[in-house]
Structure formats: C-alpha cells, structure tokens
Amino acid sequence: MRRAKENTFLHVGFGIRVIAFLVCFVLAFISAYHANAITRTSSANGNWNASATWTPNGVPAAIDDIVIANGNTVTFSSSQTIHNLTVNGILKWSGAFKLSITGMLTVNGKLDMNGGDLSLTTAGSPFILGASSTFIWKPADNTVAGASLFINGTENFSSTSTLVIQKWYDYTVPLAENITGNFGNLELNSLANATIHEWNQNNLFEAHKVLGTLTIDQGWITLDKSGNISNTIIGSILLKNANSSFYGHNGTHPSSFTLTTSSVTNNGGIFYGLNDGDGNITVHVTGDFINLGNSKIITNSGMTNAGNGNATFNVDGTFSQSTGDTRIIYNVTTTNS
C-alpha cells in the first residue's frame, strides 16, 4: 500500500516538473521572439526590399513592426508578412504582391494598393485611418478571400479620412456590411467588365454614417431597395461625371423617408431620390445644390401604377443649374409631371 502511494507521488512530482519545464520553455520562446522583433522605420524613399530604405538597416522580417515615415515614399515589390504597419508617408505597390499583416494597420498618410493585395490575417485586428489620411483599395485578388482587411478588421476611421473603393468583390454585398463604425470621406466605384453595376448599400449608411463627402465616380450607388430607409444623413454628395449615379431608394417604399445632406454637386450624373416606385420622400440640403446633370426627387422610367407619392425638396442655400435637368416629380407613364 505504501509503495503504491509512493509511486503515485513520484508520478505527480514528475508531471509537475514536466509542466514547469514546458511553461519555462514557452516563456523563453516568447521572450526570444519579442527580443528579435524590430521596429523598422523608413529613412528614405525606396524599395521595400532594399536594406538601405530602413533604420535600422535591413529588410523587414515577419515579426517586425514597420513604419513608413512622413515624407517618405516606399514601394512594395514582393509578397511578405509583417506584424504591425503604420503609414505616415506613402506606401504604394508595384505589382500584384501580397502584404500580410498579423497585427494592426494604421494609415495616417497615403496607402495606394495599385493592383496589389493586403490582408489582415487575424480577426478583430485594428484597421485605423487617421485624420486626413487616404486609403485606395484596388486589389489584384478581388474575391471575398482577398477582402480580409475589411472582413477581419475592426475599423476606426477619422471623419476627415478618405477611403477610395476602386473595385469590390461582389456588388450584391454592401460595403458597410463589413465595416465597424462610421466613414469619413468615401469614394465609390462599381465598374466591372466595362459595365457599371448597381451597388445597393441595403440602408447600412443609415447606421454607418458617411460623415464627410460621399463621392461617386464610375458607379451606381443605391442607398436602399428594402423599404427600411427612414432618416439617412450624409455629409455631402458629389457626382463626379456622367457615369456617376445616386439613388436614394430604388423601388416602392411603404411609407416615408428623409435624406439630409449639407450639399449636392452633380457634375453631369444622375441624382434620384425615389426611383420606379411609390412612397414619400424629403430631400433636405442644408447648403447648396449644384446641378449640371439629371436630378429628380421622384421619378418613374415607365413602370405602370408606380411613382405615386409626395416629394419635398428643401435647399437652405443656393440652388444653381446652368445645364442639365431638374424635376421634383416626373412620371413618364402619365401626361402630368
């Protein structure tokens, strides 16, 4: 009986020593890992893979934290993994190379993907756009897998930051479906295979506000098609050219909704409040409305028994139009407009 107890104590003691050894080993490994991690800061314009670009001198490694200094332009030219990335200057891609970030991404300057790829490998990683920063999203891998920056990131965008979406992996997926918080300035495109696609935001801009300017370039952006939109506030709206289209609601709305913005500038594009459906809409512009394109508050392209509702159009500043066409209610299925 005594031997059995002694053997038991021996096994327990041995097990404790093994666990203690493993804990010490893991702590030593972690300590060595962090001891070898380096914060490399750019000290000149140059190639990412050039040792002379960085201080301390050397090519960035997978465990390094990388800082692009203000005033420096660094060109990313081969696929690589790093830990944290802070862009205070300019970071641009020279081709379809992938930068994988295991930590956080902070942009205070300008990041231009230019046909490259950028991923956040860990869910919940911070994705920060600082004041007056610019981030241009134009991936080579334009798939849901290639959009891990938005899917895995926890976003924090300054109200004066600018996010430019040059392309998106699926125009049936609203941008804000993958965004935490609000936007600053936001420029959208929905051009794919020489066709401009309708990109319905499914009323998500009501909760995830565009605090700055919503710019539409080569795109057709619809705020909602579900009838759920009720009171959406957008900082200001800019339609850059004849290929820019903005719809407040496409299809019948069961009740009423209000769109409020500080200004609208339509440089030859399409601005529709409510298209091809019944419902009541109020468009309130607290500043100026400049129209050089096609602007209608309620419009019907020819659908029968649609376009019934009340339209209210308030411009607190100046309404100006030197060319183009503006109509408050326009219904081509009747002789009345």
C-alpha positions in Angstrom: 0.0 0.0 0.0 2.8 2.4 0.9 4.7 1.6 -2.4 1.5 2.4 -4.4 1.3 5.8 -2.6 5.0 6.5 -3.2 4.7 5.7 -6.9 1.7 8.0 -7.1 3.7 10.8 -5.5 6.6 10.1 -7.9 4.3 10.3 -10.9 2.7 13.5 -9.7 6.0 15.1 -9.0 7.4 14.2 -12.4 4.3 15.6 -14.0 4.7 18.9 -12.2 8.3 19.1 -13.3 7.3 18.5 -16.9 4.7 21.2 -16.8 7.1 23.6 -15.2 9.7 22.9 -17.9 7.1 23.4 -20.7 6.0 26.7 -19.2 9.6 27.9 -18.9 10.2 26.8 -22.5 7.2 28.7 -23.8 8.1 31.9 -21.8 11.7 31.7 -23.1 10.4 31.3 -26.7 8.1 34.3 -26.4 10.9 36.3 -24.8 13.3 35.4 -27.6 10.6 36.1 -30.2 10.0 39.6 -29.0 13.7 40.2 -28.4 14.2 39.5 -32.2 11.3 41.7 -33.3 12.4 45.1 -34.6 10.6 48.3 -35.4 11.9 49.4 -38.7 11.3 53.0 -39.9 11.8 54.2 -43.4 14.7 56.7 -43.6 14.5 57.4 -47.4 12.4 56.9 -50.5 13.0 53.5 -51.8 12.1 49.8 -52.4 10.6 47.8 -49.5 13.2 45.1 -50.0 16.2 47.4 -50.0 18.1 47.4 -46.7 19.1 51.0 -47.1 15.4 52.1 -47.0 15.1 51.3 -43.3 16.5 52.3 -40.0 17.8 50.1 -38.5 19.3 48.8 -41.8 17.8 45.5 -43.0 14.9 44.0 -44.9 11.7 43.7 -42.9 11.0 40.3 -41.3 7.7 38.6 -40.5 7.8 39.7 -36.8 8.8 43.3 -37.4 6.8 46.4 -36.9 7.1 48.7 -39.9 6.7 52.5 -40.0 6.7 54.5 -43.2 7.9 57.9 -42.1 6.2 61.1 -43.1 7.9 62.5 -46.2 9.0 59.0 -47.5 7.5 57.0 -50.3 8.1 53.2 -50.1 7.3 50.8 -53.0 6.1 47.3 -52.0 7.6 45.0 -54.6 7.4 41.4 -53.3 5.0 39.3 -51.2 5.8 39.3 -47.5 4.4 39.0 -43.9 4.9 41.5 -41.1 3.4 42.3 -37.7 2.2 45.9 -37.4 2.2 48.5 -40.2 2.0 52.3 -39.7 1.9 54.5 -42.8 2.7 58.2 -42.0 4.2 58.8 -45.5 3.2 57.0 -48.7 3.1 53.3 -49.4 2.4 52.0 -52.9 2.5 48.7 -54.8 4.5 48.0 -57.9 2.5 44.9 -58.9 0.3 42.0 -57.7 2.2 41.3 -54.5 0.6 40.4 -51.2 1.4 42.1 -47.8 0.0 40.0 -44.9 -0.3 41.8 -41.6 -0.6 39.7 -38.4 -1.2 42.7 -36.2 -2.7 46.1 -36.9 -2.8 48.6 -39.8 -2.7 52.3 -39.2 -2.7 54.8 -42.1 -2.0 58.5 -41.3 -0.6 59.3 -44.7 -1.5 57.6 -48.0 -1.7 53.9 -48.9 -2.3 53.0 -52.6 -2.7 49.3 -53.4 -2.4 49.9 -57.1 -3.3 46.4 -58.1 -1.6 44.7 -55.1 -3.0 42.8 -52.2 -3.2 43.5 -48.5 -4.6 41.2 -45.8 -5.2 41.2 -42.1 -4.7 37.6 -41.0 -6.3 37.8 -37.5 -10.0 38.5 -36.9 -10.6 41.6 -34.8 -7.3 43.3 -35.8 -7.4 47.1 -35.7 -7.7 48.9 -39.1 -7.3 52.7 -38.4 -7.5 55.6 -40.9 -6.2 58.7 -39.2 -7.0 62.4 -39.8 -6.6 63.5 -43.5 -5.3 60.0 -44.5 -6.1 58.3 -47.8 -6.5 54.6 -48.5 -7.1 53.4 -52.0 -8.5 49.9 -52.2 -7.7 48.3 -55.6 -6.8 44.6 -55.0 -5.4 42.1 -57.5 -7.3 39.3 -55.7 -10.8 40.8 -56.0 -12.5 38.0 -54.1 -14.1 37.6 -50.6 -10.8 35.9 -49.5 -8.9 38.9 -50.8 -11.1 41.3 -48.7 -9.8 40.1 -45.3 -8.8 43.6 -44.5 -12.4 44.6 -44.2 -13.8 41.2 -43.0 -11.2 40.7 -40.3 -10.5 44.3 -39.4 -12.1 46.4 -36.6 -12.3 49.7 -38.3 -11.8 53.2 -36.8 -11.9 55.8 -39.5 -11.4 59.5 -38.8 -14.1 61.9 -40.0 -11.5 63.6 -42.3 -10.0 60.3 -43.7 -10.7 59.2 -47.2 -11.4 55.7 -48.3 -11.5 55.0 -52.1 -13.0 51.8 -53.3 -11.9 51.2 -56.9 -13.3 47.7 -57.1 -15.3 45.3 -54.9 -15.5 41.5 -54.9 -19.3 41.3 -55.1 -21.7 44.2 -55.8 -24.5 42.4 -54.1 -22.6 42.8 -50.8 -22.9 46.2 -49.2 -19.7 47.8 -48.2 -20.8 48.7 -44.7 -21.7 45.1 -44.1 -18.0 44.6 -43.3 -17.4 47.9 -41.5 -17.3 48.8 -37.9 -18.3 52.4 -37.1 -18.6 55.3 -39.5 -16.8 56.5 -42.6 -15.1 59.8 -43.2 -14.9 60.7 -46.9 -15.9 57.8 -49.1 -15.4 57.4 -52.8 -17.2 54.5 -54.5 -17.0 52.8 -57.9 -19.0 49.9 -59.2 -17.4 49.3 -62.6 -16.6 45.7 -63.6 -16.0 44.3 -67.1 -16.8 47.6 -68.7 -20.3 47.7 -67.0 -21.4 49.9 -64.2 -23.4 47.8 -61.7 -26.0 48.9 -59.2 -24.4 48.6 -55.8 -27.2 48.6 -53.2 -26.0 49.5 -49.7 -29.1 48.0 -48.1 -29.7 51.0 -45.8 -26.4 50.4 -43.9 -25.3 54.0 -44.4 -28.1 55.0 -42.0 -26.3 53.3 -39.1 -22.7 53.5 -40.5 -22.7 57.2 -41.5 -20.7 58.9 -44.2 -19.5 61.9 -42.1 -17.6 63.5 -44.9 -18.3 63.6 -48.7 -19.8 60.6 -50.5 -18.2 60.7 -53.9 -19.4 58.5 -56.8 -17.0 58.2 -59.7 -17.6 55.3 -62.1 -20.5 53.9 -60.2 -24.2 53.5 -59.5 -24.9 53.6 -55.7 -28.3 53.0 -54.2 -28.9 53.6 -50.5 -31.7 51.1 -50.2 -34.1 48.9 -52.0 -35.8 47.2 -49.0 -38.1 50.0 -47.8 -36.3 50.2 -44.5 -34.6 53.6 -45.1 -36.1 56.2 -42.8 -33.7 59.0 -42.0 -30.3 59.0 -43.6 -27.7 61.7 -43.1 -24.7 62.1 -45.4 -22.1 64.8 -45.0 -22.2 65.9 -48.7 -22.7 64.2 -52.0 -20.5 64.6 -55.1 -21.3 63.0 -58.5 -18.0 63.4 -60.4 -19.1 62.8 -64.0 -21.7 61.4 -66.5 -21.0 57.9 -65.2 -22.0 58.7 -61.6 -25.4 57.7 -60.3 -27.0 58.1 -56.9 -30.4 56.6 -55.9 -31.9 57.2 -52.5 -34.4 54.4 -52.9 -35.0 52.1 -55.9 -38.5 50.6 -56.0 -41.5 51.2 -53.8 -41.1 52.5 -50.3 -44.0 51.6 -48.0 -44.0 54.9 -46.2 -41.8 58.0 -46.0 -38.1 58.7 -45.7 -35.8 61.7 -45.4 -32.3 62.2 -46.9 -30.3 65.1 -45.3 -27.0 66.4 -46.6 -25.0 69.6 -46.4 -24.5 69.9 -50.2 -25.0 68.1 -53.5 -22.8 68.7 -56.6 -23.9 66.8 -59.7 -21.4 67.2 -62.4 -23.4 65.5 -65.2 -24.5 62.4 -63.4 -27.9 61.1 -62.1 -29.4 62.1 -58.7 -32.7 60.3 -58.0 -34.4 60.4 -54.6 -37.0 57.7 -55.3 -37.0 55.7 -58.5 -39.7 53.5 -60.1 -41.8 53.1 -57.0 -44.4 54.6 -54.7 -43.6 56.4 -51.5 -42.9 59.8 -49.9 -39.5 61.4 -49.8 -38.0 64.6 -48.3 -34.6 65.7 -49.6 -33.1 68.4 -47.3 -30.0 70.1 -48.5 -28.7 72.4 -45.7 -26.3 74.1 -48.0 -26.1 74.4 -51.8 -27.4 72.2 -54.6 -25.4 72.5 -57.9 -26.9 70.5 -60.8 -25.2 70.0 -64.1 -26.8 66.6 -64.7 -30.1 64.8 -64.3 -31.8 65.4 -60.9 -35.3 64.1 -59.9 -36.7 63.7 -56.4 -39.4 61.2 -57.5 -39.0 59.6 -61.0 -40.7 56.8 -62.9 -39.0 55.5 -66.0 -42.2 54.0 -67.4 -43.5 51.5 -64.8 -47.3 51.4 -64.7 -49.0 52.1 -61.4 -45.8 53.5 -59.8 -44.4 56.8 -58.9 -47.3 57.8 -56.6 -46.2 59.8 -53.6 -45.2 63.2 -52.2 -41.8 64.8 -52.8 -40.4 67.6 -50.7 -37.2 69.3 -51.8 -35.7 71.9 -49.5 -32.5 73.7 -50.3 -31.4 76.1 -47.5 -28.5 77.5 -49.5 -28.4 78.2 -53.3 -29.9 76.0 -56.0 -28.0 76.6 -59.3 -28.2 74.9 -62.7 -26.5 76.1 -65.9 -27.2 72.9 -67.8 -28.9 69.6 -67.1 -32.5 68.9 -65.9 -34.2 69.1 -62.5 -37.8 67.8 -61.8 -39.4 67.3 -58.5 -41.9 64.6 -59.6 -41.5 63.1 -63.0 -43.7 60.2 -64.3 -43.4 59.3 -68.0 -46.4 56.9 -67.7 -48.7 59.9 -67.5 -49.0 63.3 -69.2 -48.5 65.0 -65.8 -45.1 65.7 -64.3 
